[in-house]
Amino acid sequence: MSNLTVSRQDLWPSLPLEDWVDTCATLQLWTQIVGKIRLARSPWINHCWNVTLYLTARGLTTSPIPYQARVFQIDFDFVDHAVVIQSNDGRSGRLSLQPQSVARFYERLMEELQKLDLHVRIHPRPNEVPDPIRFDQDDTHSAYDPDYANRYWRILVQADRVFKQFRSRFIGKCSPVHYFWGAPDLAVTRFSGRRAPEHPGGIPNLPDSITRDAYSHEVCSCGFWAGGGSVAYPAFYSYAYPEPPGFSRADVEPRAAFYSEEFREFILPYDDVRQSDSPDDVLLRFLQTSYENAATLGNWDRDSLEAERNN
């Protein structure tokens, strides 16, 4: 596809949740399996930064995972619809992405790892989902629509690109732009540098110790989510922890953005971004204005944290 033929729909495709909700649920569990493989073999990094996935030109990747003196990585390819395992000794494995149960996906992936002499055990219970079913027993989730999986990845590509531009404006502690497979969402998080009050926890099927480590310091976090619950559509979000007084009432651009009392975060529907004349500018305004509210109301030391103020 040349640059001359790329359309707005190609770059920012529609993604109505109701049209792929079953595929979305299955894909979430498949990415959890792969993410837990990275978790099992990677040194712990605060805020769970050792478990995330990253965008690639074809899908998502674990990045290199240590295994004794070797490294390997696992990639989701949403162009050819496959999972590819590569080891630095030149060996590789592959399985197709197609309608199949989570149990069957788990079995096939573990078989491919065994063939490469990669013996990995993971905790087989999903996280952050209601009524979790062990991966090796889940014959309920089995949908895979390649068109919608590809659309989802194409949106992540655009979000990743804009998030990285936004991230470049901040010189304080900041996460990479990375894909958390729990929710799941693509996210980037800025830190004030100050400790935060202990988080109350309470996220379903996630140890409170993990949540409290994630929010050990004051943050302003933003991301993209395919939707669920009362937000039954794909959306961008932005929140602060701890939430400073007045944050929920602050003005955020564009006007389509609103504060969700349920989620305690600002929501910008994805369709308002993709249908705008300049999706990049609209998204960047949302990220910037919501951050500025969090940082100003939270008394962050913006002069020392923001790149433009240090030029």
N, C-alpha and C positions, 0 to 999 in steps of 0.2 A: 504494500500500500504506500504510494508516494505521498509526499506532503501536499501535492496538488489535488489529491483526491480525498484527503482526510476531511470529513464533515464534522459538525458539532455533535451529531448523533454518534459518530464513531468514537469521538474523544470522551464525551459525557453521555453515555447511553442511558435510556430509561431502565429502572430496576424496581418495578412495583413488587412489594414484598409478597403480596398474595399470589403472584404468578410463580414464585420459586421458593415459597416458604419451606417446603419439604426438602428441597435441595440444600437450602441454607442451613437447615438443622443438621442434615447429614454431613455437610462439609465442615461445619463447626466441630463435629466429633472426630472426623478424619484429621483435621488440623491439630486437635488436642492430642491425638495419638502421636503424631510426628513431633509436636512440641514437647511432649513428655519424654520422648527419646532424647531430645537435646537436654532437657532438665536432668535426666538420669546420668548423663555422661559429662556434664559441664560444671566447672567450679562455680560456686554460688557467688552472685553479684547482687548487691543491694537493689531493692525495688524490682526484683525478679528480672533484671535485664539479661540474665543468662538463659532465659527460656523462650524469648520472643522469636518471631520469624521476620523476614525482611522481603521487600519487594524486589523482583527481578524483571528483566525484559520479557519473561514468559510466564511468571507466576509468583511463587513464594519460595523462600529458601530458609533452611536452618542456619546457613553459613557453616564453616568447618567446625566439626564436633570432635574433640579429642577421644581417642580410643587407644590406650597404651601408647605405643610409639607412633601410631598411625592417626590420621584424621579422615573423617568421612562427612558427607553432607547429604541432606535429603531435600529434593526440590519438587514442588508442585508445578507442573507445566499445564497451564490453562489454554495453551494454543493447540498442542497435540494431545492434550488430556491424558496425562500420565504422571506417575510419581517416579522420579529417577533418583537412585542412590549411587553416589560416586565415592570411591576411596582413593587416597593418594598413591596407592600401589598399582593403580591402573584398572582395577576391577570395578564393575558397575552392575547394578540391577535395575529392573524396571517393572512396573505394573500399570495396567491401564486404569484410567478413571472412567467408570461406567456405573450404571445402576447395580448396586451390590450392597449387602448389609454391612453395617459397621463391623460385625463379627467377622465377616469374610474379608473385609479390607484389612483388619487387624491381623488375621491369620496370614494373609498373603504377604503383607509387609514384613512381618516377623520371619517368614520363610526366606524372603529375599535377603534380609540381614544375616540370617544363619548361613546362607550360601557364600556370603562374603566374609565369613568368620568374624562377624560382629554380633556378639552375644549380649543383648541388652534386655533388661527386665524393667518394666515400668509399673506404676500403680495403675491398675486397669479401671479405676472408677473416674468418670468425668467430673469436671469441676464447673461450678457456676451455672449449672443447668438444673431445673426442677426434676424431681423423680429420676435421678440418674440410673442408667443401666450399665453394668460392666461392659467394657468394649467387647470382650470375648463372648458375651451372651446377648448382645444387642442385634436381634433380627428385625427390630421395628423400623429403624431408620435405614433406608436403602435407596432413596431417590438421588438421581444425578442428572440434571439437565445441562448439557455442555454449553448451550448458548448462554444461559443465565450465569453459569460459573464464569464464563469468559467476560460477560458484561461486568460482573462484580469485580473481577481482576482489573479490567480497564478503568473502572472508577478508582480503584485503589492506586493505580499508576498515576492518575491525575492528582489525587489527594496527596500522595507521597511527594510528588514534585512541588506542589504549592506549600505543603507543610515544611519542606526543607528550605524553601525561600524564607518562610516565616521564622524558622529556627535560626537562620543566619543572622537575624537581627539581635540576637541575645548572646551575651558573652559570659553570663553566669552559668552555674551548673544547669545542664539541660540534658534530657534523655535523647537518644537517637530517635528518628522516626521509625517506629517498629510496630509489628502486628502482634497484639495480644490475643491468644487463641481461647481465652476463657470466655469473654463476652459474646463474640469476638469483636475487636475493633482495631483500627489503625490509629496510633496516638503519638503525640509528642508532648512532653511535660517540662515546664520551666520551674525552677526552684528559687525561693527568695534567699536561701542560705540560713534561715532560722529554723529551729526545732518547732514542730507542731504539737498541739495537744494530742494525747493518745486517741487514736481512731476507735469508735465504738465497735467496729467489726459488724458481723451479722450478715455478710454476703452469703447467699445460699451455697452450700457445698464448697466453701473456701475457708481454710483455717484462719482464725482471727489474727494469728501471728503474721501471716503473709500480708494481710491487709494493713496491719500496723507498721510493718516494715515499709510497705509501699508509700504510706503517708506519714513517715517519721518526721518529715520536714515540710514546711509550707510549700504548696504547689499551686500553679495554674496550669491546667491540663486541657488539651483540646484533641478532637479526633473525629473519625468517621465511623458510623455504625449502620448496619443494614436495616435496623429497626426491630421493634418488638413491643408487646404490651400496648400501652396507650399511645406510643409513638409507632404506629403501624406502617412506617414508611422509612426509607433510608434518610439519614440526617447527619449533619455535622453538629458537634456539641462543644461546649466550653464550660468549665467549672473551676472553682477555687476551693482548696481545703487548707486551713479552715476558711469558711466563707465569711468575708468581712461584712460588717454592718452596712446595709444599703446596697449590697451587690445585686440582689434580685430586682431592685427597682431602678438600676442604672440603665442608661440608654446604650443600646447596642445596635450597630448597623449590620446588615440592612434592616429595613422595617419588618421584613418577614420573620426575623428572629424573635423568639419569645422565651421567657423564663418558665421552666417546668417545675412546679412545686413538688411533683412526685419524684423527679429525678434530681432536683436541686442543681440544675444546670441550664444554661442557655442552649436552645435548640434552633438550628437553621435547617429547614427541610431541603434535602438534596435537590428536589425539582426546582426550587427557587434559584439555586445556583446554576444548574445546567441550562435552564431556560433563559437566563439573563444574557445581556449583550456581551458581557465580559465575565465569565465564570471565575477566572483567576482573581480579578479585582474584587468581586463580590465576596469571595471566600476570604481573601486576605483582610478585607475590612472587618469581617466578622471576627476573625482570629485576633486582629490587632485591637479592636475596640473592647472586646471582652477581656483581653489581657490587661489593657490599660486600666479598666475599671477595677479588676482584681488587685493590680499592683498599687494603684493610687489609694484605693480605699483600705488596702491592707498595709499601707506605709512601707512598701518595699523600697530599698535604696536603688531607685531606678537609674540614678546617675552612674552608678558603678556596674550595673547589670546590662545595660542596653548599648549596643554597638554604636548607634548614631550619637549618643551622648558622650562617647569616648573618642570621637574623631576630632 
